[in-house]
Structures are given as C-alpha cells and as structure tokens.
Amino acid sequence: MLAYMTASEAAKKWNISHRRVLTLCKEKRINDVATLGNMWIIPIDAKKPEDARSLRYNQSNAKNAKPFLKWAGGKGQLLKEIECYYPFDDCKITKYAEPFVGGGAVLFDILSKYDLKQIYISDINAELINSYCVVRDNIDDLIKILYTMQNEFIPLDTDSRKIYYNEKRERFNDLKVNGNEKINIEKAALMIFLNKTCFNGLFRVNKKGLFNVPMGSYKNPMICDEANLRAVSEKLKNVTIVCGDYRESADFIDEYTFVYFDPPYRPLTDTSSFTAYTENLFNDNEQIELAKFVDEMHRKGAKIVISNSDPKNSNTEDDFFDNIYSAHNIKRVEATRMINSNSEARGKIKELLISNF
C-alpha cells in the first residue's frame, strides 16, 4: 500500500516553502499526488520536481544589482516573505510590473534571478523616475559627476559639508522646478548625492514640492557606488520605465504578468504621516481606488501581490484592508519600521501582504 505525507511534511523534506508545495500539487507536477478531503497528500517516496524557473545567472561571478537609492518603505527586509509569492515556476508568467517602484528592492531581486520577456516599472515621483532613466541610459556621465561630488564632499569638515550640502539641495530644487531635459543627468546625480548624505536617506518634499531634508551625520558615505550602479544600469537595459500613475500599467498587465503593488502606506495613526514623498497624497479613497484596480487586473488573469501597513497595529478593530481586499488572501508579516523621527517609534510591527492566489 502506498504511503503518503502531507504538504507540510514535503516542504520540510524538500527544504521549500509550504506554498511552493501546494503550487506543485495544483499543477500536478508531483507523480501520484492526491487529495484527502481538502488536503493534498503526496507519496512518501515522491521526488522533488525540478525547478522550472528560468534563472538568468548561475555563474559565481554574476553581478547582482541592488537598490541604488534608500527609500522610505523599502522592501529589502521583507524580500524573503515576498519571494515566496514569485509565480515564475511554470514559465507561463513571463512579465513583471511594479507600478509603485520606489527603491526597487523587489524589482532588482527579480532582475537578478529571472530572465523575463518584459518588465514595466513606474512611479509618479518624476525625480525618482528620472534617476532610473539616467542610470539606465547615461551611466558613464552620471558616475563622473558622482565621483566629483564624492571627492569634493568627503574631505570637508562638518560645517563645510553643511554648506556644500545645502548648495546642492538648493540646486536640486531649482532644477526640480525650472529644469529641462538637458540637465536630467545632473538632476539624477544630485538626487543620488542627497539620498546618500541626507538625514536617514529620506526623500521628503514640502507642500511646495521642494526637497527639505537636512544633512545626515555620516562619516564616510559612499556617494558613488560604481560597481552597483553599473550592475543596475545593465539590468535596466530592457526595462520599460514610466513616470505616471499606476493606472497606466493596465495596458501592460495581462494573464502572463506578475504585478507587485507597493503604494504609499496608510498611516498607522492620524499623526504618523510625516509628509509625502511626492506632492500628491494617497488617502483612503485612493487606497479604495487601488483595490478596485487590483480587482480589474485580477479579472485579466494577472498574478498580484500588494503590501501595506496593518492598521491593527494601532487599532485591533480597524478592518479597512480586510474589507477592501476581502476577495483576496491577506497575510500579516512582521517587519521593522526604520524611518521615524521618533526613535522610540521604530521597531517590530505587522505589515500586510495581500495576494490573489
């Protein structure tokens, strides 16, 4: 008589996630897999199926890219949780879209692991998107400017650094308001410089849309990480980069697409929204509109993951996201909130990962 094991037992035996085993069962990629009630059962002697995912770099000397900007809400710490949702196993999903790209932690993780046919990223932050485009298209000129800034800034004492920093911040804001395409490379260099030297690596603008973060207290910041910038440039060569609203991704998204939405997080309290990363606020009505858009993309057949803050951190009766994403799967994961003006407010909290599969 054939002996069986559960999906959980198989996950432990094969050293893969429980979700991955369930996917293999649903796709009938395990010989003689069966169901017992609502539970999958797997032959005890079944072999782990070969990974059908298309890995681009198996060489030990592969250059993996990482985010070139520090960004509030960056997902580096949650990558292990998010990568469990990557649906590239059966090779049907060949496209990736990230309409709120931010620092791009998930984007660069996927670019470093998979050879996909098409990739689309967007954001409404014009300076952020300009930086992505310049890194992709003008890497040599960008690196030259960044090295100049690094060599000028690092030797200065603190007071002189503040003067230099404030001059660059003023120049950046001038270009932000009055600039044109001829100075996009300089603007991207200033964006990276300010990101590497400002307080907490925080991009924040005031009501006039001007960058207003003070200088941070770094002894020896790496303003020009040439190796990573060149790796990022190479990875972005075939990526479609758009400055625009997330809704513009609708024409790109189809049943062959994995979409990751990382919108501006809903504040945990009425006073915790410490200003915007762009001039546009993302209030509850916007969150609801995004949920409707997610439903539209779900009907197209796309595989979707959304992240956001968990309002139950501050109010256990707040079911805002549980309600607007009630048709989907909601998982609460532990994260560390790093950027907060109050150091005592930094620490472990719950965040949401919502998926339609």
C-alpha positions as CSV (number, residue, x, y, z in Angstrom):
1,M,0.0,0.0,0.0
2,L,1.3,3.4,-1.0
3,A,2.4,5.6,1.9
4,Y,1.7,9.4,1.9
5,M,3.0,12.5,3.5
6,T,1.3,15.9,3.9
7,A,2.3,19.1,2.0
8,S,3.9,20.4,5.2
9,E,6.0,17.3,5.6
10,A,7.0,17.5,1.9
11,A,8.0,21.2,2.4
12,K,10.3,20.2,5.3
13,K,11.7,17.2,3.5
14,W,12.5,19.2,0.3
15,N,13.5,22.4,2.0
16,I,11.0,24.6,0.2
17,S,8.0,26.6,1.3
18,H,4.6,25.1,2.0
19,R,3.1,27.5,-0.5
20,R,5.5,26.1,-3.2
21,V,4.5,22.5,-2.4
22,L,0.8,23.5,-2.8
23,T,1.6,25.1,-6.2
24,L,3.4,21.9,-7.4
25,C,0.4,19.8,-6.3
26,K,-2.1,22.1,-8.0
27,E,-0.1,21.9,-11.2
28,K,0.1,18.1,-11.0
29,R,3.9,18.2,-11.1
30,I,4.2,15.5,-8.4
31,N,3.6,12.0,-9.5
32,D,0.6,10.3,-7.9
33,V,-0.4,13.3,-5.8
34,A,-3.9,13.0,-4.4
35,T,-6.4,14.8,-2.2
36,L,-7.9,13.6,1.1
37,G,-10.8,15.9,1.8
38,N,-9.4,19.4,1.4
39,M,-5.8,18.3,2.0
40,W,-3.2,17.4,-0.6
41,I,-1.3,14.1,0.1
42,I,2.0,13.2,-1.6
43,P,3.6,9.8,-2.0
44,I,6.3,9.4,0.7
45,D,8.9,8.4,-1.9
46,A,8.0,11.2,-4.3
47,K,11.0,13.2,-5.6
48,K,11.1,16.9,-5.5
49,P,10.2,18.2,-9.0
50,E,12.9,20.1,-10.9
51,D,12.7,23.8,-10.6
52,A,11.3,25.1,-13.9
53,R,12.1,28.7,-13.2
54,S,14.4,30.3,-15.6
55,L,17.4,31.6,-13.7
56,R,19.5,34.1,-15.7
57,Y,22.7,34.0,-13.6
58,N,24.1,30.7,-12.3
59,Q,27.7,31.8,-12.5
60,S,29.5,32.6,-9.3
61,N,30.8,35.8,-10.8
62,A,27.3,37.1,-11.6
63,K,26.7,40.8,-10.8
64,N,23.6,41.1,-8.8
65,A,22.1,44.5,-8.6
66,K,20.6,46.1,-5.5
67,P,18.7,49.3,-5.0
68,F,20.8,52.4,-5.7
69,L,18.6,54.6,-3.5
70,K,17.5,54.3,0.0
71,W,13.7,54.7,0.0
72,A,11.1,55.0,2.8
73,G,9.1,51.8,2.9
74,G,11.9,49.9,1.1
75,K,11.1,46.1,1.0
76,G,14.6,44.7,1.5
77,Q,13.7,43.3,4.9
78,L,10.6,41.6,3.5
79,L,12.1,40.0,0.4
80,K,12.2,36.5,1.9
81,E,8.4,36.8,2.5
82,I,7.6,38.4,-0.9
83,E,9.7,36.0,-2.9
84,C,7.6,33.1,-1.7
85,Y,4.9,34.6,-4.0
86,Y,7.0,34.7,-7.2
87,P,4.9,32.8,-9.7
88,F,7.5,32.1,-12.3
89,D,7.6,28.3,-11.7
90,D,5.7,27.0,-14.7
91,C,7.1,29.5,-17.1
92,K,3.6,30.8,-18.0
93,I,4.3,34.1,-16.2
94,T,6.9,35.9,-18.3
95,K,6.3,39.5,-17.4
96,Y,6.7,41.7,-14.3
97,A,5.1,45.0,-13.4
98,E,5.8,47.3,-10.4
99,P,3.7,50.4,-10.7
100,F,5.0,52.0,-7.4
101,V,8.7,51.1,-7.9
102,G,10.2,53.3,-5.2
103,G,13.7,51.9,-4.3
104,G,13.0,48.8,-6.3
105,A,14.1,46.1,-3.8
106,V,11.7,43.5,-5.3
107,L,12.5,44.7,-8.9
108,F,16.2,44.1,-8.5
109,D,15.7,40.8,-6.8
110,I,13.6,39.6,-9.7
111,L,16.0,41.1,-12.3
112,S,18.9,39.2,-10.6
113,K,17.1,35.9,-10.6
114,Y,14.9,35.6,-13.7
115,D,15.1,36.2,-17.4
116,L,11.7,37.6,-18.2
117,K,10.4,38.7,-21.5
118,Q,9.0,42.1,-20.4
119,I,9.4,44.3,-17.3
120,Y,7.5,47.5,-16.6
121,I,8.1,49.9,-13.7
122,S,6.5,53.3,-12.9
123,D,6.1,55.9,-10.2
124,I,4.6,59.4,-10.1
125,N,7.8,60.8,-8.5
126,A,9.4,62.5,-11.5
127,E,12.8,62.8,-9.9
128,L,12.9,59.2,-8.9
129,I,12.0,58.0,-12.4
130,N,14.5,60.4,-14.0
131,S,17.2,58.8,-11.8
132,Y,16.2,55.3,-13.1
133,C,16.3,56.5,-16.7
134,V,19.7,58.2,-16.3
135,V,21.2,55.2,-14.6
136,R,20.0,53.1,-17.5
137,D,20.9,55.4,-20.3
138,N,23.7,57.7,-19.2
139,I,25.7,55.7,-16.7
140,D,29.2,57.0,-17.6
141,D,28.3,60.6,-17.4
142,L,26.4,60.0,-14.1
143,I,29.3,58.2,-12.5
144,K,31.7,61.0,-13.5
145,I,29.5,63.6,-11.7
146,L,29.0,61.5,-8.6
147,Y,32.8,60.9,-8.2
148,T,33.3,64.7,-8.5
149,M,30.8,65.3,-5.7
150,Q,32.2,62.5,-3.6
151,N,35.8,63.8,-3.9
152,E,34.6,67.3,-3.0
153,F,32.3,66.4,-0.1
154,I,34.2,63.7,1.8
155,P,37.3,65.8,2.8
156,L,35.3,68.7,4.2
157,D,34.7,69.3,7.9
158,T,31.1,69.2,9.3
159,D,30.3,72.9,8.9
160,S,31.7,73.0,5.3
161,R,29.8,69.8,4.5
162,K,26.6,71.5,5.6
163,I,27.3,74.5,3.3
164,Y,28.1,72.2,0.4
165,Y,25.0,70.0,1.1
166,N,22.6,73.0,1.3
167,E,24.0,74.4,-2.0
168,K,23.4,71.0,-3.7
169,R,19.9,70.8,-2.2
170,E,19.1,74.3,-3.5
171,R,20.4,73.4,-6.9
172,F,18.3,70.2,-7.0
173,N,15.1,72.1,-6.0
174,D,15.9,74.8,-8.7
175,L,16.2,72.0,-11.3
176,K,13.1,70.3,-10.0
177,V,11.0,73.4,-10.5
178,N,12.7,75.0,-13.5
179,G,14.7,72.3,-15.1
180,N,14.5,70.7,-18.6
181,E,15.7,67.5,-20.2
182,K,19.2,69.0,-20.9
183,I,20.0,68.8,-17.2
184,N,18.5,65.4,-16.3
185,I,21.9,63.8,-15.7
186,E,22.9,66.5,-13.2
187,K,19.5,66.2,-11.5
188,A,19.9,62.5,-11.1
189,A,23.4,62.9,-9.7
190,L,22.0,65.4,-7.2
191,M,19.2,63.1,-6.3
192,I,21.7,60.3,-5.5
193,F,24.1,62.6,-3.7
194,L,21.3,64.0,-1.5
195,N,19.9,60.5,-0.8
196,K,23.4,59.3,0.3
197,T,24.1,62.3,2.6
198,C,20.7,63.4,3.9
199,F,19.2,62.5,7.3
200,N,18.0,58.8,7.2
201,G,18.2,58.6,3.4
202,L,14.7,60.1,3.4
203,F,13.1,61.6,0.3
204,R,10.6,64.1,1.5
205,V,9.1,67.3,0.0
206,N,7.1,70.2,1.5
207,K,3.8,71.5,0.3
208,K,5.6,73.4,-2.5
209,G,7.1,70.2,-3.7
210,L,10.6,71.2,-2.6
211,F,13.1,68.6,-1.1
212,N,13.6,69.8,2.5
213,V,15.5,67.1,4.4
214,P,18.6,68.3,6.3
215,M,22.0,66.7,6.1
216,G,22.7,63.5,7.9
217,S,25.7,62.8,10.1
218,Y,27.6,60.2,8.1
219,K,31.4,60.0,8.5
220,N,32.2,58.5,5.1
221,P,29.2,58.0,2.9
222,M,29.6,56.1,-0.4
223,I,28.2,58.6,-2.8
224,C,29.3,56.8,-5.9
225,D,28.9,53.0,-5.7
226,E,30.2,52.5,-9.2
227,A,30.1,48.7,-9.2
228,N,26.4,48.6,-8.2
229,L,25.4,51.5,-10.4
230,R,26.9,49.7,-13.5
231,A,25.1,46.4,-12.5
232,V,21.8,48.3,-12.1
233,S,22.4,50.0,-15.5
234,E,22.9,46.7,-17.2
235,K,19.8,45.1,-15.5
236,L,17.6,48.1,-16.6
237,K,18.5,48.0,-20.3
238,N,15.3,46.3,-21.4
239,V,13.0,47.6,-18.7
240,T,10.2,50.0,-19.6
241,I,10.4,53.0,-17.2
242,V,7.3,55.3,-17.0
243,C,6.7,58.4,-15.0
244,G,2.9,58.2,-14.3
245,D,0.0,56.9,-12.3
246,Y,-0.3,53.2,-11.6
247,R,-3.4,53.0,-13.8
248,E,-1.2,53.5,-16.8
249,S,0.1,49.9,-16.3
250,A,-3.2,48.5,-17.3
251,D,-2.3,48.1,-21.0
252,F,0.9,46.2,-20.0
253,I,-0.7,43.8,-17.5
254,D,-2.3,40.6,-18.7
255,E,-2.6,36.9,-17.8
256,Y,1.2,36.5,-18.3
257,T,2.1,39.2,-15.7
258,F,3.1,39.2,-12.1
259,V,2.3,42.5,-10.5
260,Y,3.6,43.9,-7.2
261,F,1.9,46.9,-5.8
262,D,3.7,48.8,-3.0
263,P,1.6,52.0,-2.7
264,P,2.3,54.7,-0.1
265,Y,1.4,53.1,3.2
266,R,-1.8,54.1,5.1
267,P,-0.7,55.9,8.2
268,L,-1.0,53.9,11.4
269,T,-2.2,56.9,13.3
270,D,-3.7,60.3,12.3
271,T,-0.3,62.0,13.1
272,S,2.1,59.5,11.7
273,S,2.1,60.7,8.1
274,F,5.2,62.8,8.3
275,T,4.8,64.4,4.8
276,A,4.7,63.0,1.4
277,Y,7.3,61.5,-0.9
278,T,5.7,63.4,-3.7
279,E,3.3,66.4,-3.8
280,N,0.3,64.0,-4.1
281,L,-1.2,62.4,-1.0
282,F,-2.5,58.8,-1.1
283,N,-5.6,58.9,1.2
284,D,-8.2,56.2,2.0
285,N,-10.1,57.0,-1.2
286,E,-7.0,56.4,-3.2
287,Q,-6.4,53.1,-1.4
288,I,-10.0,52.0,-2.3
289,E,-9.5,53.0,-5.9
290,L,-6.3,50.9,-6.0
291,A,-8.2,47.9,-4.6
292,K,-10.7,48.3,-7.4
293,F,-7.9,48.5,-10.0
294,V,-6.4,45.3,-8.4
295,D,-9.7,43.6,-8.9
296,E,-9.7,44.7,-12.6
297,M,-6.2,43.3,-13.1
298,H,-7.3,40.1,-11.3
299,R,-10.0,39.6,-13.8
300,K,-7.4,39.9,-16.6
301,G,-5.7,36.8,-15.1
302,A,-2.6,38.5,-13.6
303,K,-0.9,37.2,-10.5
304,I,-0.9,40.0,-7.9
305,V,0.7,40.9,-4.6
306,I,0.0,44.1,-2.6
307,S,1.8,45.3,0.5
308,N,0.6,47.9,3.1
309,S,0.6,48.7,6.7
310,D,-1.6,46.8,9.1
311,P,-4.0,49.2,10.8
312,K,-4.5,46.6,13.6
313,N,-1.1,47.6,14.9
314,S,-2.8,50.6,16.5
315,N,-6.5,49.6,16.4
316,T,-7.4,46.0,16.5
317,E,-10.9,46.8,15.3
318,D,-9.7,48.6,12.1
319,D,-10.7,46.2,9.3
320,F,-10.0,48.7,6.4
321,F,-7.8,46.5,4.3
322,D,-9.6,43.3,5.4
323,N,-12.7,44.8,3.9
324,I,-11.4,46.3,0.6
325,Y,-9.4,43.2,-0.1
326,S,-11.9,40.7,1.2
327,A,-11.9,38.7,-2.0
328,H,-8.1,38.0,-1.7
329,N,-5.7,36.4,0.6
330,I,-4.3,38.5,3.4
331,K,-1.2,37.6,5.4
332,R,0.3,39.5,8.3
333,V,4.1,39.5,8.5
334,E,6.5,41.0,10.9
335,A,8.6,44.0,9.8
336,T,10.8,46.6,11.4
337,R,9.9,50.3,10.9
338,M,13.2,52.0,10.4
339,I,12.4,55.6,9.3
340,N,10.6,57.5,12.0
341,S,11.6,60.9,13.5
342,N,10.9,59.4,17.0
343,S,13.5,56.6,17.6
344,E,11.2,55.0,20.2
345,A,8.6,54.5,17.4
346,R,10.9,52.3,15.4
347,G,10.6,48.6,16.0
348,K,8.7,45.5,15.2
349,I,5.2,45.9,13.6
350,K,2.9,43.9,11.4
351,E,2.6,44.6,7.7
352,L,0.2,43.1,5.2
353,L,0.9,41.0,2.1
354,I,-2.2,40.6,0.1
355,S,-2.4,38.2,-2.9
356,N,-5.0,37.0,-5.4
357,F,-3.5,33.4,-5.5
